[in-house]
Amino acid sequence: MKLRWSRRAQQDLLEIGRFIAKDKRAVARKWVERLRRRARQAAKFPNSGRVVPEYSRPELREILLQNYRIVYQVGEGAVEILTVFEGHLLFPADSIADSDE
């Protein structure tokens, strides 16, 4: 399946990288790459992620990487990463609407 990133998800990765880079730049690059690699795995196996509990919609799934949630939507022929955020935060409800841009 093709992998797409919403604007919000792209911005999420930038912010995560910038935050980590304040302390350790090399670690930030590696961490963001790990998140990207995990997203690529979701595109290969789209139903491997769990259904996002806040919505219970089968096409809206997430995979976890340590304390981060990578939320994606499964469509015809493509997986779109909607948002990436720390798991202790609330799900950003506006991230679903952002995917329609």
Jmol script that loads the backbone (N, CA, C; Angstrom):
load data "model"
ATOM      1  N   MET A   1       0.840  -1.187   0.000  1.00  0.00           N
ATOM      2  CA  MET A   1       0.000   0.000   0.000  1.00  0.00           C
ATOM      3  C   MET A   1       0.878   1.241   0.000  1.00  0.00           C
ATOM      4  N   LYS A   2       0.356   2.263  -0.595  1.00  0.00           N
ATOM      5  CA  LYS A   2       1.059   3.544  -0.615  1.00  0.00           C
ATOM      6  C   LYS A   2       0.954   4.216   0.759  1.00  0.00           C
ATOM      7  N   LEU A   3       2.003   4.945   1.117  1.00  0.00           N
ATOM      8  CA  LEU A   3       2.025   5.655   2.390  1.00  0.00           C
ATOM      9  C   LEU A   3       1.991   7.154   2.137  1.00  0.00           C
ATOM     10  N   ARG A   4       1.048   7.823   2.801  1.00  0.00           N
ATOM     11  CA  ARG A   4       0.956   9.288   2.728  1.00  0.00           C
ATOM     12  C   ARG A   4       0.999   9.843   4.149  1.00  0.00           C
ATOM     13  N   TRP A   5       1.502  11.073   4.253  1.00  0.00           N
ATOM     14  CA  TRP A   5       1.560  11.766   5.535  1.00  0.00           C
ATOM     15  C   TRP A   5       0.697  13.023   5.453  1.00  0.00           C
ATOM     16  N   SER A   6      -0.206  13.197   6.387  1.00  0.00           N
ATOM     17  CA  SER A   6      -0.988  14.439   6.440  1.00  0.00           C
ATOM     18  C   SER A   6      -0.056  15.580   6.831  1.00  0.00           C
ATOM     19  N   ARG A   7      -0.500  16.795   6.590  1.00  0.00           N
ATOM     20  CA  ARG A   7       0.288  17.961   7.011  1.00  0.00           C
ATOM     21  C   ARG A   7       0.520  17.940   8.515  1.00  0.00           C
ATOM     22  N   ARG A   8      -0.518  17.587   9.226  1.00  0.00           N
ATOM     23  CA  ARG A   8      -0.400  17.538  10.688  1.00  0.00           C
ATOM     24  C   ARG A   8       0.666  16.536  11.116  1.00  0.00           C
ATOM     25  N   ALA A   9       0.664  15.340  10.523  1.00  0.00           N
ATOM     26  CA  ALA A   9       1.638  14.313  10.889  1.00  0.00           C
ATOM     27  C   ALA A   9       3.061  14.758  10.556  1.00  0.00           C
ATOM     28  N   GLN A  10       3.230  15.419   9.422  1.00  0.00           N
ATOM     29  CA  GLN A  10       4.551  15.947   9.058  1.00  0.00           C
ATOM     30  C   GLN A  10       5.010  16.961  10.107  1.00  0.00           C
ATOM     31  N   GLN A  11       4.102  17.830  10.501  1.00  0.00           N
ATOM     32  CA  GLN A  11       4.416  18.836  11.517  1.00  0.00           C
ATOM     33  C   GLN A  11       4.718  18.174  12.865  1.00  0.00           C
ATOM     34  N   ASP A  12       3.974  17.132  13.184  1.00  0.00           N
ATOM     35  CA  ASP A  12       4.223  16.394  14.422  1.00  0.00           C
ATOM     36  C   ASP A  12       5.655  15.871  14.464  1.00  0.00           C
ATOM     37  N   LEU A  13       6.096  15.269  13.360  1.00  0.00           N
ATOM     38  CA  LEU A  13       7.462  14.740  13.310  1.00  0.00           C
ATOM     39  C   LEU A  13       8.498  15.845  13.486  1.00  0.00           C
ATOM     40  N   LEU A  14       8.268  16.978  12.838  1.00  0.00           N
ATOM     41  CA  LEU A  14       9.193  18.100  12.988  1.00  0.00           C
ATOM     42  C   LEU A  14       9.276  18.558  14.445  1.00  0.00           C
ATOM     43  N   GLU A  15       8.136  18.681  15.084  1.00  0.00           N
ATOM     44  CA  GLU A  15       8.108  19.134  16.476  1.00  0.00           C
ATOM     45  C   GLU A  15       8.762  18.123  17.414  1.00  0.00           C
ATOM     46  N   ILE A  16       8.522  16.848  17.187  1.00  0.00           N
ATOM     47  CA  ILE A  16       9.153  15.810  18.004  1.00  0.00           C
ATOM     48  C   ILE A  16      10.672  15.882  17.840  1.00  0.00           C
ATOM     49  N   GLY A  17      11.104  15.976  16.586  1.00  0.00           N
ATOM     50  CA  GLY A  17      12.537  16.067  16.322  1.00  0.00           C
ATOM     51  C   GLY A  17      13.168  17.293  16.952  1.00  0.00           C
ATOM     52  N   ARG A  18      12.513  18.432  16.856  1.00  0.00           N
ATOM     53  CA  ARG A  18      13.049  19.666  17.442  1.00  0.00           C
ATOM     54  C   ARG A  18      13.136  19.576  18.964  1.00  0.00           C
ATOM     55  N   PHE A  19      12.118  18.993  19.561  1.00  0.00           N
ATOM     56  CA  PHE A  19      12.104  18.876  21.017  1.00  0.00           C
ATOM     57  C   PHE A  19      13.259  18.001  21.502  1.00  0.00           C
ATOM     58  N   ILE A  20      13.432  16.849  20.875  1.00  0.00           N
ATOM     59  CA  ILE A  20      14.504  15.937  21.283  1.00  0.00           C
ATOM     60  C   ILE A  20      15.870  16.544  20.969  1.00  0.00           C
ATOM     61  N   ALA A  21      15.964  17.268  19.858  1.00  0.00           N
ATOM     62  CA  ALA A  21      17.242  17.858  19.439  1.00  0.00           C
ATOM     63  C   ALA A  21      17.746  18.925  20.403  1.00  0.00           C
ATOM     64  N   LYS A  22      16.882  19.472  21.225  1.00  0.00           N
ATOM     65  CA  LYS A  22      17.336  20.455  22.220  1.00  0.00           C
ATOM     66  C   LYS A  22      18.408  19.859  23.108  1.00  0.00           C
ATOM     67  N   ASP A  23      18.292  18.567  23.376  1.00  0.00           N
ATOM     68  CA  ASP A  23      19.263  17.887  24.220  1.00  0.00           C
ATOM     69  C   ASP A  23      20.275  17.075  23.413  1.00  0.00           C
ATOM     70  N   LYS A  24      19.776  16.355  22.399  1.00  0.00           N
ATOM     71  CA  LYS A  24      20.644  15.443  21.648  1.00  0.00           C
ATOM     72  C   LYS A  24      20.202  15.386  20.189  1.00  0.00           C
ATOM     73  N   ARG A  25      20.920  16.099  19.344  1.00  0.00           N
ATOM     74  CA  ARG A  25      20.561  16.196  17.925  1.00  0.00           C
ATOM     75  C   ARG A  25      20.598  14.839  17.218  1.00  0.00           C
ATOM     76  N   ALA A  26      21.657  14.059  17.428  1.00  0.00           N
ATOM     77  CA  ALA A  26      21.778  12.758  16.757  1.00  0.00           C
ATOM     78  C   ALA A  26      20.672  11.806  17.192  1.00  0.00           C
ATOM     79  N   VAL A  27      20.327  11.849  18.458  1.00  0.00           N
ATOM     80  CA  VAL A  27      19.243  11.008  18.975  1.00  0.00           C
ATOM     81  C   VAL A  27      17.925  11.412  18.316  1.00  0.00           C
ATOM     82  N   ALA A  28      17.709  12.692  18.124  1.00  0.00           N
ATOM     83  CA  ALA A  28      16.474  13.183  17.506  1.00  0.00           C
ATOM     84  C   ALA A  28      16.320  12.629  16.094  1.00  0.00           C
ATOM     85  N   ARG A  29      17.383  12.674  15.316  1.00  0.00           N
ATOM     86  CA  ARG A  29      17.315  12.145  13.935  1.00  0.00           C
ATOM     87  C   ARG A  29      16.971  10.659  13.937  1.00  0.00           C
ATOM     88  N   LYS A  30      17.628   9.915  14.818  1.00  0.00           N
ATOM     89  CA  LYS A  30      17.380   8.473  14.884  1.00  0.00           C
ATOM     90  C   LYS A  30      15.953   8.179  15.337  1.00  0.00           C
ATOM     91  N   TRP A  31      15.479   8.952  16.294  1.00  0.00           N
ATOM     92  CA  TRP A  31      14.131   8.717  16.808  1.00  0.00           C
ATOM     93  C   TRP A  31      13.074   8.996  15.736  1.00  0.00           C
ATOM     94  N   VAL A  32      13.219  10.092  15.026  1.00  0.00           N
ATOM     95  CA  VAL A  32      12.262  10.416  13.963  1.00  0.00           C
ATOM     96  C   VAL A  32      12.313   9.341  12.877  1.00  0.00           C
ATOM     97  N   GLU A  33      13.487   8.853  12.570  1.00  0.00           N
ATOM     98  CA  GLU A  33      13.595   7.782  11.567  1.00  0.00           C
ATOM     99  C   GLU A  33      12.907   6.510  12.058  1.00  0.00           C
ATOM    100  N   ARG A  34      13.008   6.218  13.341  1.00  0.00           N
ATOM    101  CA  ARG A  34      12.302   5.054  13.882  1.00  0.00           C
ATOM    102  C   ARG A  34      10.797   5.211  13.728  1.00  0.00           C
ATOM    103  N   LEU A  35      10.281   6.406  13.964  1.00  0.00           N
ATOM    104  CA  LEU A  35       8.849   6.661  13.784  1.00  0.00           C
ATOM    105  C   LEU A  35       8.461   6.491  12.313  1.00  0.00           C
ATOM    106  N   ARG A  36       9.277   6.994  11.408  1.00  0.00           N
ATOM    107  CA  ARG A  36       8.997   6.838   9.970  1.00  0.00           C
ATOM    108  C   ARG A  36       9.009   5.366   9.557  1.00  0.00           C
ATOM    109  N   ARG A  37       9.984   4.631  10.070  1.00  0.00           N
ATOM    110  CA  ARG A  37      10.093   3.211   9.734  1.00  0.00           C
ATOM    111  C   ARG A  37       8.865   2.448  10.229  1.00  0.00           C
ATOM    112  N   ARG A  38       8.410   2.790  11.415  1.00  0.00           N
ATOM    113  CA  ARG A  38       7.216   2.146  11.973  1.00  0.00           C
ATOM    114  C   ARG A  38       5.987   2.454  11.120  1.00  0.00           C
ATOM    115  N   ALA A  39       5.910   3.681  10.612  1.00  0.00           N
ATOM    116  CA  ALA A  39       4.803   4.056   9.723  1.00  0.00           C
ATOM    117  C   ALA A  39       4.868   3.260   8.418  1.00  0.00           C
ATOM    118  N   ARG A  40       6.061   3.047   7.898  1.00  0.00           N
ATOM    119  CA  ARG A  40       6.201   2.245   6.672  1.00  0.00           C
ATOM    120  C   ARG A  40       5.725   0.812   6.908  1.00  0.00           C
ATOM    121  N   GLN A  41       5.977   0.287   8.096  1.00  0.00           N
ATOM    122  CA  GLN A  41       5.486  -1.051   8.433  1.00  0.00           C
ATOM    123  C   GLN A  41       3.963  -1.080   8.433  1.00  0.00           C
ATOM    124  N   ALA A  42       3.354  -0.005   8.916  1.00  0.00           N
ATOM    125  CA  ALA A  42       1.890   0.071   8.913  1.00  0.00           C
ATOM    126  C   ALA A  42       1.349   0.040   7.489  1.00  0.00           C
ATOM    127  N   ALA A  43       2.057   0.666   6.572  1.00  0.00           N
ATOM    128  CA  ALA A  43       1.615   0.666   5.177  1.00  0.00           C
ATOM    129  C   ALA A  43       1.707  -0.737   4.578  1.00  0.00           C
ATOM    130  N   LYS A  44       2.696  -1.495   5.000  1.00  0.00           N
ATOM    131  CA  LYS A  44       2.843  -2.872   4.499  1.00  0.00           C
ATOM    132  C   LYS A  44       1.784  -3.799   5.094  1.00  0.00           C
ATOM    133  N   PHE A  45       1.448  -3.564   6.353  1.00  0.00           N
ATOM    134  CA  PHE A  45       0.488  -4.414   7.071  1.00  0.00           C
ATOM    135  C   PHE A  45      -0.559  -3.527   7.746  1.00  0.00           C
ATOM    136  N   PRO A  46      -1.441  -2.918   6.962  1.00  0.00           N
ATOM    137  CA  PRO A  46      -2.340  -1.884   7.494  1.00  0.00           C
ATOM    138  C   PRO A  46      -3.288  -2.332   8.600  1.00  0.00           C
ATOM    139  N   ASN A  47      -3.664  -3.578   8.614  1.00  0.00           N
ATOM    140  CA  ASN A  47      -4.593  -4.032   9.653  1.00  0.00           C
ATOM    141  C   ASN A  47      -3.878  -4.550  10.896  1.00  0.00           C
ATOM    142  N   SER A  48      -2.564  -4.397  10.942  1.00  0.00           N
ATOM    143  CA  SER A  48      -1.811  -4.877  12.105  1.00  0.00           C
ATOM    144  C   SER A  48      -1.956  -3.946  13.304  1.00  0.00           C
ATOM    145  N   GLY A  49      -2.249  -2.690  13.061  1.00  0.00           N
ATOM    146  CA  GLY A  49      -2.450  -1.750  14.158  1.00  0.00           C
ATOM    147  C   GLY A  49      -3.810  -1.949  14.803  1.00  0.00           C
ATOM    148  N   ARG A  50      -3.900  -1.514  16.055  1.00  0.00           N
ATOM    149  CA  ARG A  50      -5.193  -1.644  16.727  1.00  0.00           C
ATOM    150  C   ARG A  50      -6.120  -0.510  16.308  1.00  0.00           C
ATOM    151  N   VAL A  51      -7.402  -0.748  16.414  1.00  0.00           N
ATOM    152  CA  VAL A  51      -8.402   0.283  16.145  1.00  0.00           C
ATOM    153  C   VAL A  51      -8.255   1.345  17.231  1.00  0.00           C
ATOM    154  N   VAL A  52      -8.283   2.616  16.830  1.00  0.00           N
ATOM    155  CA  VAL A  52      -8.136   3.709  17.794  1.00  0.00           C
ATOM    156  C   VAL A  52      -9.315   3.648  18.768  1.00  0.00           C
ATOM    157  N   PRO A  53      -9.034   3.452  20.060  1.00  0.00           N
ATOM    158  CA  PRO A  53     -10.125   3.249  21.017  1.00  0.00           C
ATOM    159  C   PRO A  53     -11.093   4.423  21.138  1.00  0.00           C
ATOM    160  N   GLU A  54     -10.618   5.639  20.911  1.00  0.00           N
ATOM    161  CA  GLU A  54     -11.491   6.802  21.045  1.00  0.00           C
ATOM    162  C   GLU A  54     -12.583   6.858  19.982  1.00  0.00           C
ATOM    163  N   TYR A  55     -12.389   6.154  18.866  1.00  0.00           N
ATOM    164  CA  TYR A  55     -13.348   6.242  17.759  1.00  0.00           C
ATOM    165  C   TYR A  55     -13.988   4.921  17.372  1.00  0.00           C
ATOM    166  N   SER A  56     -13.346   3.808  17.606  1.00  0.00           N
ATOM    167  CA  SER A  56     -13.878   2.478  17.263  1.00  0.00           C
ATOM    168  C   SER A  56     -14.295   2.376  15.806  1.00  0.00           C
ATOM    169  N   ARG A  57     -13.530   3.005  14.918  1.00  0.00           N
ATOM    170  CA  ARG A  57     -13.780   2.897  13.478  1.00  0.00           C
ATOM    171  C   ARG A  57     -12.706   1.983  12.891  1.00  0.00           C
ATOM    172  N   PRO A  58     -13.089   0.920  12.179  1.00  0.00           N
ATOM    173  CA  PRO A  58     -12.106  -0.068  11.709  1.00  0.00           C
ATOM    174  C   PRO A  58     -11.030   0.491  10.774  1.00  0.00           C
ATOM    175  N   GLU A  59     -11.320   1.563  10.079  1.00  0.00           N
ATOM    176  CA  GLU A  59     -10.322   2.143   9.172  1.00  0.00           C
ATOM    177  C   GLU A  59      -9.354   3.095   9.872  1.00  0.00           C
ATOM    178  N   LEU A  60      -9.644   3.434  11.118  1.00  0.00           N
ATOM    179  CA  LEU A  60      -8.817   4.354  11.893  1.00  0.00           C
ATOM    180  C   LEU A  60      -8.023   3.538  12.909  1.00  0.00           C
ATOM    181  N   ARG A  61      -6.710   3.426  12.668  1.00  0.00           N
ATOM    182  CA  ARG A  61      -5.878   2.521  13.457  1.00  0.00           C
ATOM    183  C   ARG A  61      -4.659   3.238  14.010  1.00  0.00           C
ATOM    184  N   GLU A  62      -3.978   2.562  14.917  1.00  0.00           N
ATOM    185  CA  GLU A  62      -2.763   3.135  15.478  1.00  0.00           C
ATOM    186  C   GLU A  62      -1.757   2.044  15.790  1.00  0.00           C
ATOM    187  N   ILE A  63      -0.507   2.438  15.734  1.00  0.00           N
ATOM    188  CA  ILE A  63       0.581   1.587  16.173  1.00  0.00           C
ATOM    189  C   ILE A  63       1.362   2.370  17.206  1.00  0.00           C
ATOM    190  N   LEU A  64       1.979   1.656  18.098  1.00  0.00           N
ATOM    191  CA  LEU A  64       2.705   2.289  19.185  1.00  0.00           C
ATOM    192  C   LEU A  64       4.200   2.075  19.004  1.00  0.00           C
ATOM    193  N   LEU A  65       4.945   3.076  19.374  1.00  0.00           N
ATOM    194  CA  LEU A  65       6.393   2.971  19.450  1.00  0.00           C
ATOM    195  C   LEU A  65       6.794   3.627  20.751  1.00  0.00           C
ATOM    196  N   GLN A  66       7.079   2.788  21.708  1.00  0.00           N
ATOM    197  CA  GLN A  66       7.319   3.218  23.082  1.00  0.00           C
ATOM    198  C   GLN A  66       6.168   4.102  23.542  1.00  0.00           C
ATOM    199  N   ASN A  67       6.413   5.366  23.848  1.00  0.00           N
ATOM    200  CA  ASN A  67       5.322   6.192  24.367  1.00  0.00           C
ATOM    201  C   ASN A  67       4.641   7.038  23.290  1.00  0.00           C
ATOM    202  N   TYR A  68       4.889   6.756  22.014  1.00  0.00           N
ATOM    203  CA  TYR A  68       4.257   7.505  20.928  1.00  0.00           C
ATOM    204  C   TYR A  68       3.180   6.683  20.243  1.00  0.00           C
ATOM    205  N   ARG A  69       2.122   7.379  19.837  1.00  0.00           N
ATOM    206  CA  ARG A  69       1.037   6.783  19.058  1.00  0.00           C
ATOM    207  C   ARG A  69       1.129   7.330  17.640  1.00  0.00           C
ATOM    208  N   ILE A  70       1.127   6.439  16.677  1.00  0.00           N
ATOM    209  CA  ILE A  70       1.110   6.811  15.260  1.00  0.00           C
ATOM    210  C   ILE A  70      -0.276   6.411  14.753  1.00  0.00           C
ATOM    211  N   VAL A  71      -1.108   7.403  14.493  1.00  0.00           N
ATOM    212  CA  VAL A  71      -2.490   7.153  14.105  1.00  0.00           C
ATOM    213  C   VAL A  71      -2.603   7.290  12.587  1.00  0.00           C
ATOM    214  N   TYR A  72      -3.244   6.305  11.976  1.00  0.00           N
ATOM    215  CA  TYR A  72      -3.375   6.305  10.520  1.00  0.00           C
ATOM    216  C   TYR A  72      -4.756   5.844  10.095  1.00  0.00           C
ATOM    217  N   GLN A  73      -5.069   6.189   8.863  1.00  0.00           N
ATOM    218  CA  GLN A  73      -6.352   5.809   8.285  1.00  0.00           C
ATOM    219  C   GLN A  73      -6.089   4.923   7.081  1.00  0.00           C
ATOM    220  N   VAL A  74      -6.771   3.789   7.047  1.00  0.00           N
ATOM    221  CA  VAL A  74      -6.622   2.844   5.946  1.00  0.00           C
ATOM    222  C   VAL A  74      -7.656   3.182   4.887  1.00  0.00           C
ATOM    223  N   GLY A  75      -7.179   3.429   3.677  1.00  0.00           N
ATOM    224  CA  GLY A  75      -8.073   3.711   2.557  1.00  0.00           C
ATOM    225  C   GLY A  75      -7.817   2.721   1.442  1.00  0.00           C
ATOM    226  N   GLU A  76      -8.432   2.956   0.318  1.00  0.00           N
ATOM    227  CA  GLU A  76      -8.219   2.075  -0.821  1.00  0.00           C
ATOM    228  C   GLU A  76      -6.851   2.335  -1.421  1.00  0.00           C
ATOM    229  N   GLY A  77      -5.966   1.361  -1.273  1.00  0.00           N
ATOM    230  CA  GLY A  77      -4.640   1.458  -1.860  1.00  0.00           C
ATOM    231  C   GLY A  77      -3.660   2.347  -1.134  1.00  0.00           C
ATOM    232  N   ALA A  78      -4.065   2.952  -0.004  1.00  0.00           N
ATOM    233  CA  ALA A  78      -3.161   3.859   0.700  1.00  0.00           C
ATOM    234  C   ALA A  78      -3.433   3.868   2.205  1.00  0.00           C
ATOM    235  N   VAL A  79      -2.371   4.144   2.927  1.00  0.00           N
ATOM    236  CA  VAL A  79      -2.440   4.384   4.363  1.00  0.00           C
ATOM    237  C   VAL A  79      -1.991   5.821   4.561  1.00  0.00           C
ATOM    238  N   GLU A  80      -2.799   6.593   5.273  1.00  0.00           N
ATOM    239  CA  GLU A  80      -2.422   7.976   5.554  1.00  0.00           C
ATOM    240  C   GLU A  80      -2.158   8.148   7.032  1.00  0.00           C
ATOM    241  N   ILE A  81      -0.947   8.590   7.347  1.00  0.00           N
ATOM    242  CA  ILE A  81      -0.607   8.891   8.730  1.00  0.00           C
ATOM    243  C   ILE A  81      -1.278  10.217   9.073  1.00  0.00           C
ATOM    244  N   LEU A  82      -2.119  10.201  10.095  1.00  0.00           N
ATOM    245  CA  LEU A  82      -2.884  11.395  10.457  1.00  0.00           C
ATOM    246  C   LEU A  82      -2.180  12.242  11.500  1.00  0.00           C
ATOM    247  N   THR A  83      -1.588  11.583  12.496  1.00  0.00           N
ATOM    248  CA  THR A  83      -0.924  12.304  13.582  1.00  0.00           C
ATOM    249  C   THR A  83       0.031  11.378  14.307  1.00  0.00           C
ATOM    250  N   VAL A  84       1.018  11.968  14.942  1.00  0.00           N
ATOM    251  CA  VAL A  84       1.967  11.252  15.794  1.00  0.00           C
ATOM    252  C   VAL A  84       2.063  12.060  17.084  1.00  0.00           C
ATOM    253  N   PHE A  85       1.814  11.412  18.211  1.00  0.00           N
ATOM    254  CA  PHE A  85       1.834  12.169  19.457  1.00  0.00           C
ATOM    255  C   PHE A  85       2.153  11.250  20.630  1.00  0.00           C
ATOM    256  N   GLU A  86       2.528  11.868  21.741  1.00  0.00           N
ATOM    257  CA  GLU A  86       2.834  11.105  22.947  1.00  0.00           C
ATOM    258  C   GLU A  86       1.556  10.508  23.514  1.00  0.00           C
ATOM    259  N   GLY A  87       1.640   9.266  23.905  1.00  0.00           N
ATOM    260  CA  GLY A  87       0.475   8.519  24.345  1.00  0.00           C
ATOM    261  C   GLY A  87      -0.220   9.053  25.579  1.00  0.00           C
ATOM    262  N   HIS A  88       0.469   9.824  26.399  1.00  0.00           N
ATOM    263  CA  HIS A  88      -0.180  10.349  27.608  1.00  0.00           C
ATOM    264  C   HIS A  88      -1.066  11.563  27.297  1.00  0.00           C
ATOM    265  N   LEU A  89      -0.965  12.080  26.077  1.00  0.00           N
ATOM    266  CA  LEU A  89      -1.799  13.212  25.664  1.00  0.00           C
ATOM    267  C   LEU A  89      -3.130  12.715  25.118  1.00  0.00           C
ATOM    268  N   LEU A  90      -4.115  13.595  25.100  1.00  0.00           N
ATOM    269  CA  LEU A  90      -5.397  13.250  24.508  1.00  0.00           C
ATOM    270  C   LEU A  90      -5.294  13.205  22.990  1.00  0.00           C
ATOM    271  N   PHE A  91      -6.101  12.350  22.393  1.00  0.00           N
ATOM    272  CA  PHE A  91      -6.131  12.252  20.937  1.00  0.00           C
ATOM    273  C   PHE A  91      -6.591  13.588  20.362  1.00  0.00           C
ATOM    274  N   PRO A  92      -5.816  14.181  19.447  1.00  0.00           N
ATOM    275  CA  PRO A  92      -6.222  15.465  18.857  1.00  0.00           C
ATOM    276  C   PRO A  92      -7.373  15.249  17.859  1.00  0.00           C
ATOM    277  N   ALA A  93      -8.569  15.561  18.285  1.00  0.00           N
ATOM    278  CA  ALA A  93      -9.768  15.299  17.489  1.00  0.00           C
ATOM    279  C   ALA A  93      -9.717  15.943  16.107  1.00  0.00           C
ATOM    280  N   ASP A  94      -9.040  17.077  15.971  1.00  0.00           N
ATOM    281  CA  ASP A  94      -8.989  17.745  14.678  1.00  0.00           C
ATOM    282  C   ASP A  94      -8.049  17.050  13.689  1.00  0.00           C
ATOM    283  N   SER A  95      -7.332  16.029  14.097  1.00  0.00           N
ATOM    284  CA  SER A  95      -6.400  15.358  13.195  1.00  0.00           C
ATOM    285  C   SER A  95      -7.110  14.566  12.114  1.00  0.00           C
ATOM    286  N   ILE A  96      -8.325  14.136  12.372  1.00  0.00           N
ATOM    287  CA  ILE A  96      -9.081  13.408  11.347  1.00  0.00           C
ATOM    288  C   ILE A  96      -9.505  14.375  10.253  1.00  0.00           C
ATOM    289  N   ALA A  97      -9.985  15.535  10.607  1.00  0.00           N
ATOM    290  CA  ALA A  97     -10.396  16.528   9.617  1.00  0.00           C
ATOM    291  C   ALA A  97      -9.210  17.000   8.781  1.00  0.00           C
ATOM    292  N   ASP A  98      -8.005  17.066   9.396  1.00  0.00           N
ATOM    293  CA  ASP A  98      -6.815  17.512   8.673  1.00  0.00           C
ATOM    294  C   ASP A  98      -6.473  16.598   7.508  1.00  0.00           C
ATOM    295  N   SER A  99      -6.868  15.337   7.592  1.00  0.00           N
ATOM    296  CA  SER A  99      -6.480  14.398   6.545  1.00  0.00           C
ATOM    297  C   SER A  99      -7.182  14.660   5.228  1.00  0.00           C
ATOM    298  N   ASP A 100      -8.251  15.457   5.245  1.00  0.00           N
ATOM    299  CA  ASP A 100      -9.003  15.718   4.017  1.00  0.00           C
ATOM    300  C   ASP A 100      -8.388  16.820   3.172  1.00  0.00           C
ATOM    301  N   GLU A 101      -7.318  17.446   3.617  1.00  0.00           N
ATOM    302  CA  GLU A 101      -6.716  18.560   2.878  1.00  0.00           C
ATOM    303  C   GLU A 101      -5.989  18.072   1.655  1.00  0.00           C
TER     304      GLU A 101
END
end "model"
wireframe off; spacefill off
backbone 0.3
color backbone group
